[in-house]
C-alpha cells in the first residue's frame, strides 16, 4: 500500500524483502547516509586505529570500534524515519535532531553493547543483542523509557512475526559480503601500496599494518548503515504486523483527503 507521502510501500514484508529494501534504500540515499556515517563514525574509526597502533592488538581495537559504533546508529534511524515518509532532510538537520538526545542514547547503547560483547562467547550475549535490537527505534521515535520501553520491545518481538535470529544472521551475512567485496576490490586496486600479494588476508602480517586495519574499519563503517536500516525496516514491519499500522495510516490518509474535500466544497 503506497501513501501519498511515503517513499516505500507500507505493507508486511518477508525477511528477504526487508533486507532487500534496506540495501535499495541505502543506495537511493547514499550521499546523505554517507555524510552522516562519516561525521558520526569518524571518532570510532580514529580511536580504533589509534588503539591498534599503541597496542598492536586487533582484538582490542575491534572491541573499541564496536563500543563506539552507537554514535552512528541514532542519526541513521532518525534520517530513515524522515525519508520514509517523504520529508526532505539534510545531514545538518538530522544531527540537530540527534543533538539533544545523543548523550542518553549513546550511554544506553554503550552499556548494552559492552554487556553483549562481554558475554559474547556465551549464547547470552547474542540473545541480549537480539532482545535490544528494536530499542534504538523505540527510544528515538516513540520516546519510551523504563518499563514501557522494555514492554514495547517485547511486544514487537513477540507479535512482529519472523525469526529474529534468522533475520539477523542473514542481514549480517549480506553486510559482511558487501564489506568483503569492497575490501577485496580496494586491495586489488591498491596492490602496490598494501603489498597484497606478499601478505594475503590470512597472514598475521596483514593485520599488523595500521593502514590496512584502518581501511577494514572504514569499510565496515561504510556498509554499517545497511545493517541499521535492516533493523529499522524490520521495526516498521513488526509495527505493521502487530498493530495493523498500514491500516491506521490508510485511515489517516483517507481522513485527510475527506477534510481537504470538505474544505474545498
Secondary structure, 3 states (H helix, E strand, C coil): CCCCCCCCCCCCCCHHHHHHHHHHHHHHCHHHHHHHHHHHHHHHHHHHHHHHHHHCCHHHHHHHHHHHCHHHHHHHHHHHHHHCCCCCCCHHHHHHHHHCCHHHHHHHHHHHHHHHHHCCCCHHHHHHHHHCCCHHHHHHHHCCCHHHHHHHHHHHHHHCCCCHHHHHHHHHHHHHHHHHHHHHHHHHHCHHHHCCCCCCCCCCCHHHCHHHHHHHHHHHHHHHHHHHHHHHHHHHHHHHHHHCHHHHHHHHHHHHHHHHHHHHC
